[in-house]
Amino acid sequence: MKTQDPHIALGWVHPRVIETFKGLTKDQLDGRRKSGKFIEGIHFIKDPVGSIMWHFENLDAWIEGDNSC
């Protein structure tokens, strides 16, 4: 029998979600984005109206020291 992953992938989320669950404020995220620590298309994207959305799971990997994403 195939077991299912009990976690729900959130994918691209608003900065408020990142602040609530990871403790990184919008200012901290923007500062790290502007300094080049986060990569567009992997850690963040701009939605059609120009807002920045963050990839929940890829930020987990970055926080844990995974430099491949």
DSSP file (Angstrom, degrees, kcal/mol; ACC not computed):
  #  RESIDUE AA STRUCTURE BP1 BP2  ACC     N-H-->O    O-->H-N    N-H-->O    O-->H-N    TCO  KAPPA ALPHA  PHI   PSI    X-CA   Y-CA   Z-CA
    1    1 A M              0   0    0      0, 0.0     2,-0.4     0, 0.0     0, 0.0   0.000 360.0 360.0 360.0 138.1    0.0    0.0    0.0
    2    2 A K        -     0   0    0      1,-0.0     2,-0.3     0, 0.0     0, 0.0  -0.668 360.0-143.0 -82.9 126.4    1.2    3.5   -0.9
    3    3 A T        -     0   0    0     -2,-0.4     2,-0.3     1,-0.0    -1,-0.0  -0.691  13.1-136.4 -90.2 145.2    1.6    5.9    2.0
    4    4 A Q        -     0   0    0     -2,-0.3    -1,-0.0     1,-0.0     0, 0.0  -0.749  21.7-106.9-101.5 147.5    0.7    9.5    1.5
    5    5 A D        -     0   0    0     -2,-0.3    -1,-0.0     1,-0.1     0, 0.0  -0.577  23.9-149.0 -68.7 124.7    2.7   12.5    2.8
    6    6 A P        +     0   0    0      0, 0.0     2,-0.2     0, 0.0    -1,-0.1   0.567  69.6  92.4 -75.5  -6.4    0.7   13.9    5.7
    7    7 A H  S    S-     0   0    0      1,-0.0     2,-0.6     0, 0.0    -2,-0.1  -0.609  70.1-137.7 -90.8 147.4    2.0   17.5    4.9
    8    8 A I        -     0   0    0     -2,-0.2     2,-0.4     2,-0.0    -1,-0.0  -0.910  17.7-133.8-102.3 124.1    0.2   20.0    2.7
    9    9 A A        -     0   0    0     -2,-0.6     0, 0.0     1,-0.2     0, 0.0  -0.651  16.7-169.4 -77.5 127.3    2.5   21.9    0.4
   10   10 A L        +     0   0    0     -2,-0.4    -1,-0.2     1,-0.2     2,-0.1   0.775  16.4 179.2 -88.7 -29.0    1.7   25.6    0.5
   11   11 A G        +     0   0    0     44,-0.1    45,-2.9     2,-0.0     2,-0.4  -0.414  56.6  17.8  66.0-133.7    3.7   26.7   -2.5
   12   12 A W  E    S+A   55   0A   0     43,-0.2     2,-0.3    -2,-0.1    43,-0.2  -0.600  78.9 168.3 -80.5 123.8    3.5   30.4   -3.3
   13   13 A V  E     -A   54   0A   0     41,-3.3    41,-3.1    -2,-0.4    -2,-0.0  -0.879  38.1 -94.8-134.3 163.3    2.2   32.5   -0.4
   14   14 A H    >>  -     0   0    0     -2,-0.3     3,-1.4    39,-0.2     4,-1.2  -0.409  42.1-109.6 -71.8 151.3    1.8   36.1    0.7
   15   15 A P  H 3> S+     0   0    0      0, 0.0     4,-2.6     0, 0.0     5,-0.2   0.785 116.2  66.8 -55.9 -28.0    4.6   37.5    3.0
   16   16 A R  H 3> S+     0   0    0      1,-0.2     4,-2.3     2,-0.2     5,-0.1   0.864  98.8  51.8 -62.1 -34.1    2.1   37.5    5.9
   17   17 A V  H <> S+     0   0    0     -3,-1.4     4,-2.5     2,-0.2     5,-0.3   0.914 109.3  49.3 -67.4 -42.2    2.0   33.7    5.8
   18   18 A I  H  X>S+     0   0    0     -4,-1.2     4,-2.7     1,-0.2     5,-0.9   0.917 112.4  48.1 -62.5 -43.1    5.8   33.6    6.0
   19   19 A E  H  X5S+     0   0    0     -4,-2.6     4,-1.0     4,-0.2    -2,-0.2   0.918 113.2  48.2 -64.0 -42.2    5.9   36.0    8.9
   20   20 A T  H  <5S+     0   0    0     -4,-2.3    -2,-0.2    -5,-0.2    -1,-0.2   0.914 125.5  25.9 -64.5 -44.3    3.2   34.0   10.7
   21   21 A F  H  <5S+     0   0    0     -4,-2.5    -2,-0.2    -5,-0.1    -1,-0.2   0.692 135.5  26.5 -99.0 -20.2    4.8   30.6   10.3
   22   22 A K  H  <5S-     0   0    0     -4,-2.7    -3,-0.2    -5,-0.3    -2,-0.1   0.571  93.6-125.3-118.8 -14.9    8.5   31.4    9.9
   23   23 A G     << +     0   0    0     -4,-1.0     2,-0.6    -5,-0.9    -4,-0.2   0.537  63.3 134.5  83.0   5.8    8.9   34.7   11.8
   24   24 A L        -     0   0    0     -6,-0.8    -1,-0.3    -9,-0.1    -2,-0.2  -0.803  47.9-140.5 -90.9 123.1   10.5   36.5    8.8
   25   25 A T     >  -     0   0    0     -2,-0.6     4,-2.6    -3,-0.1     5,-0.2  -0.286  23.4-108.2 -76.9 165.8    9.0   40.0    8.4
   26   26 A K  H  > S+     0   0    0      1,-0.2     4,-2.9     2,-0.2     5,-0.2   0.894 121.8  52.7 -59.3 -40.6    8.2   41.6    5.0
   27   27 A D  H  > S+     0   0    0      2,-0.2     4,-2.4     1,-0.2    -1,-0.2   0.898 109.5  48.2 -63.7 -40.5   11.2   44.0    5.6
   28   28 A Q  H  > S+     0   0    0      2,-0.2     4,-2.2     1,-0.2     5,-0.2   0.926 113.4  47.5 -65.1 -43.8   13.5   41.1    6.3
   29   29 A L  H  X S+     0   0    0     -4,-2.6     4,-2.4     1,-0.2    -2,-0.2   0.938 113.7  47.3 -61.5 -47.1   12.3   39.2    3.2
   30   30 A D  H  X S+     0   0    0     -4,-2.9     4,-2.8     1,-0.2     5,-0.2   0.898 111.1  51.8 -63.0 -40.7   12.7   42.3    1.0
   31   31 A G  H  X S+     0   0    0     -4,-2.4     4,-1.6     1,-0.2    -1,-0.2   0.920 112.9  43.8 -62.0 -44.6   16.1   43.1    2.3
   32   32 A R  H  <>S+     0   0    0     -4,-2.2     5,-2.1     2,-0.2     6,-0.9   0.850 113.7  51.8 -70.3 -34.1   17.4   39.6    1.6
   33   33 A R  H ><5S+     0   0    0     -4,-2.4     3,-1.3    -5,-0.2    -2,-0.2   0.946 111.4  46.6 -64.5 -47.9   15.7   39.6   -1.8
   34   34 A K  H 3<5S+     0   0    0     -4,-2.8    -2,-0.2     1,-0.3    -1,-0.2   0.788 109.2  54.6 -67.3 -27.9   17.3   42.9   -2.7
   35   35 A S  T 3<5S-     0   0    0     -4,-1.6    -1,-0.3    -5,-0.2    -2,-0.2   0.501 118.7-110.5 -84.9  -2.5   20.8   41.8   -1.5
   36   36 A G  T < 5S+     0   0    0     -3,-1.3    -3,-0.2    -4,-0.4    -2,-0.1   0.549  84.0 121.9  90.7   7.8   20.6   38.7   -3.7
   37   37 A K  S   <S+     0   0    0     -5,-2.1     2,-0.4    -6,-0.2    -4,-0.2   0.806  71.6  53.9 -72.8 -28.1   20.2   36.0   -1.1
   38   38 A F  S    S-     0   0    0     -6,-0.9     2,-0.5    -5,-0.1    -2,-0.1  -0.850  81.9-136.0-108.6 145.6   16.9   34.9   -2.6
   39   39 A I    >>> -     0   0    0     -2,-0.4     4,-3.0    30,-0.2     3,-1.8  -0.859  19.5-118.6-106.8 128.9   16.5   33.9   -6.2
   40   40 A E  B 345S+b   44   0A   0     -2,-0.5     5,-0.2     1,-0.2    -1,-0.0  -0.416 101.7  22.8 -63.6 135.6   13.6   35.0   -8.4
   41   41 A G  T 345S+     0   0    0      3,-3.7    -1,-0.2    -2,-0.1     4,-0.1   0.157 127.8  50.3  91.4 -17.7   11.6   32.0   -9.6
   42   42 A I  T <45S+     0   0    0     -3,-1.8    -2,-0.2     2,-0.3    16,-0.2   0.733 127.0  12.8-112.3 -54.4   12.8   29.8   -6.8
   43   43 A H  T  <5S+     0   0    0     -4,-3.0    12,-2.4     1,-0.3     2,-0.3   0.770 133.3  10.1 -96.2 -30.8   12.3   31.7   -3.5
   44   44 A F  E   < -bC  40  54A   0     -5,-1.2    -3,-3.7    10,-0.2    -2,-0.3  -0.982  56.0-171.6-147.3 157.5   10.0   34.5   -4.8
   45   45 A I  E     - C   0  53A   0      8,-2.2     8,-2.9    -2,-0.3     2,-0.5  -0.943  27.3-119.6-139.4 162.4    8.0   35.6   -7.8
   46   46 A K  E     - C   0  52A   0     -2,-0.3     6,-0.2     6,-0.2     5,-0.1  -0.929  31.4-139.8-101.4 126.7    6.1   38.7   -8.8
   47   47 A D    >   -     0   0    0      4,-3.0     3,-2.4    -2,-0.5     6,-0.0  -0.232  37.6 -84.9 -77.5 176.0    2.4   38.0   -9.4
   48   48 A P  T 3  S+     0   0    0      0, 0.0    -1,-0.1     0, 0.0    -2,-0.0   0.721 130.5  48.1 -58.5 -22.5    0.5   39.6  -12.3
   49   49 A V  T 3  S-     0   0    0      2,-0.1    -2,-0.0     0, 0.0    -3,-0.0   0.381 123.3-101.4 -99.1   5.3   -0.2   42.8  -10.3
   50   50 A G  S <  S+     0   0    0     -3,-2.4     2,-0.2     1,-0.3     0, 0.0   0.461  74.2 139.4  95.2   1.8    3.5   43.2   -9.1
   51   51 A S        -     0   0    0      1,-0.1    -4,-3.0    -5,-0.1     2,-0.5  -0.504  54.5-117.5 -76.2 149.0    3.2   41.8   -5.6
   52   52 A I  E     - C   0  46A   0     -6,-0.2     2,-0.4    -2,-0.2    -6,-0.2  -0.766  29.4-168.3 -89.4 128.7    5.9   39.6   -4.3
   53   53 A M  E     - C   0  45A   0     -8,-2.9    -8,-2.2    -2,-0.5     2,-0.4  -0.906   9.9-143.3-114.9 146.4    4.9   36.0   -3.4
   54   54 A W  E     -AC  13  44A   0    -41,-3.1   -41,-3.3    -2,-0.4     2,-0.8  -0.861  13.4-124.6-115.5 143.3    7.2   33.6   -1.5
   55   55 A H  E  >  -A   12   0A   0    -12,-2.4     4,-2.0    -2,-0.4   -43,-0.2  -0.771  20.6-158.3 -90.1 111.0    7.7   29.9   -1.9
   56   56 A F  H  > S+     0   0    0    -45,-2.9     4,-1.4    -2,-0.8    -1,-0.2   0.906  87.4  40.7 -56.3 -52.0    7.0   28.4    1.5
   57   57 A E  H  > S+     0   0    0      1,-0.2     4,-2.0     2,-0.2    -1,-0.2   0.865 112.5  54.0 -71.5 -36.4    8.9   25.1    1.1
   58   58 A N  H  > S+     0   0    0      1,-0.2     4,-2.1     2,-0.2    -1,-0.2   0.843 106.7  53.0 -67.9 -31.3   11.9   26.6   -0.8
   59   59 A L  H  X S+     0   0    0     -4,-2.0     4,-2.8     2,-0.2    -1,-0.2   0.875 105.5  55.2 -68.2 -35.8   12.3   29.1    2.0
   60   60 A D  H  X S+     0   0    0     -4,-1.4     4,-2.1    -5,-0.2    -2,-0.2   0.948 108.6  47.6 -56.6 -48.9   12.4   26.1    4.4
   61   61 A A  H  <>S+     0   0    0     -4,-2.0     5,-2.8     1,-0.2     4,-0.2   0.905 112.3  49.1 -61.1 -42.1   15.2   24.5    2.4
   62   62 A W  H ><5S+     0   0    0     -4,-2.1     3,-1.5     1,-0.2    -1,-0.2   0.923 110.4  50.6 -63.2 -44.7   17.1   27.8    2.4
   63   63 A I  H 3<5S+     0   0    0     -4,-2.8    -1,-0.2     1,-0.3    -2,-0.2   0.862 108.4  53.3 -61.0 -36.2   16.7   28.2    6.1
   64   64 A E  T 3<5S-     0   0    0     -4,-2.1    -1,-0.3    -5,-0.2    -2,-0.2   0.429 125.0-102.9 -81.6   0.8   18.0   24.7    6.6
   65   65 A G  T < 5 +     0   0    0     -3,-1.5     2,-0.9     1,-0.3    -3,-0.2   0.589  68.8 149.2  93.0  10.9   21.1   25.5    4.6
   66   66 A D    > < -     0   0    0     -5,-2.8     3,-0.8    -6,-0.2    -1,-0.3  -0.703  22.2-175.6 -80.4 108.1   20.2   23.8    1.3
   67   67 A N  T 3   +     0   0    0     -2,-0.9    -1,-0.2     1,-0.2    -5,-0.1   0.469  67.8  81.7 -84.2  -2.0   22.0   26.0   -1.3
   68   68 A S  T 3         0   0    0      1,-0.2    -1,-0.2    -7,-0.1    -6,-0.1   0.639 360.0 360.0 -79.8 -12.4   20.6   24.1   -4.3
   69   69 A C    <         0   0    0     -3,-0.8   -30,-0.2   -11,-0.1    -2,-0.2   0.368 360.0 360.0-138.9 360.0   17.3   26.0   -4.1
